[in-house]
Amino acid sequence: EATSTGKITNLMAVDAHKISEISAYLHFLYYLPAEVIIAVVMLYQLLGMASIAGLCTLIVIVPAQWWSVNVWSRYQDQLMKASDKRMNITNEILQGVRIIKFFAWEPQFEKQVANVRNGELAVLRRRYLILTFSIVIFFMAPVLITLTTFGVYTKVMGMQLTASIAFTALALFKTLRAPIDQLPDFISFALQSKVSLDRVAKFLSEEETPKYELSKMTKNTHENAVHGDRQPSFADVVGATDIGFIGASFSWKSAAAAASLSTAMTSVTTTAVGSTDNVPAAASETAPLLPASLAVGANSAATASTSDFELCNLTVGFPVGKLSIIAGPTGCGKTSLLMALLGEMRLTAGQVM
């Protein structure tokens, strides 16, 4: 999945906040279990085996809560993806709002945003239903534990429930209720942080863009050409700061995607044995990227495959201090050429000046 502006915005505005927010609840990892264990031990000293019945009731409730937690986590992941999609399309509309107004495309784009938002609201609605179910279980758990414990103590064990035992047990149950009530909030924050952490980790694990490496190479070339024993002339500076390509090819596919496609094509070629009769020859068409009168040393073209757009074998120069014009029909590669200059496309062959 390609990283978009909307996704990066959510990573900075939402996911980073969720990860930092969990630090305020990390002490619950040892605080809540310790409080539950101490309360159960004191109940056992007071009520004997009846407290074990209450603990068994708690254990029976755990699978239902665990199921709701897993479902809630999946909905949280779906919600963040829907939010990324909404942010991305909103950013695209804001960037192209002038064109949208010129062509009166407002209803079409409004419908797109509404569809994405309705999908996000549907996921949000299901997520809150699961969260409500989880909260109801945790609020009912102390009541069920109390009823089970007192029922076993009086009916099964045949013990008399005196005021001193009842009120002490209720106080302990109230102490036990606090960590049980806080547990849904902690699980909610922990799962949100886990989903956000996975998203940030996935983003940081993506293939690095080569633009920083290209910038470093350009800087080193400039310094080697300009800084020397003699005072550099204007021609030296211009020669060291030329912008362009020399036999360069670029692709939007990442290195991993290109390797996977190459492996698949090799597999298909290996298994395709037999007669080659009635097989049409592949047509190779290339469309000029730049008009001959406007390109400086343009020896190549942009080729568009059926899956991904690529720039192939470009030798183009943009003189420093002069006006360079890139012209051509829609889809011929003008924007891709600029993205290649900025290092946003992957260099597969040749050299960038």
Secondary structure, 3 states (H helix, E strand, C coil): CCCCHHHHHHHHHHHHHHHHHHHHCCCHHHHHHHHHHHHHHHHHHHHCCHHHHHHHHHHHHHHHHHHHHHHHHHHHHHHHHHHHHHHHHHHHHHHCHHHHHHCCCHHHHHHHHHHHHHHHHHHHHHHHHHHHHHHHHHHHHHHHHHHHHHHHHHHHCCCCCCHHHHHHHHHHHHHHHHHHHHHHHHHHHHHHHHHHHHHHHHHHCCCCCCHHHHHHHHHHHHHHHHCCCCCCCHHHHHHHCCEEEEEEEEECCCHHHHHHHHHHHHHHHHHCCCCCCCCCCCCCCCEECCCCCCCCCCCCEEEECCCCEEEEEEEEEECCCCCCCCCCCCCCCHHHHHHHHCCCCEEEEEEEC
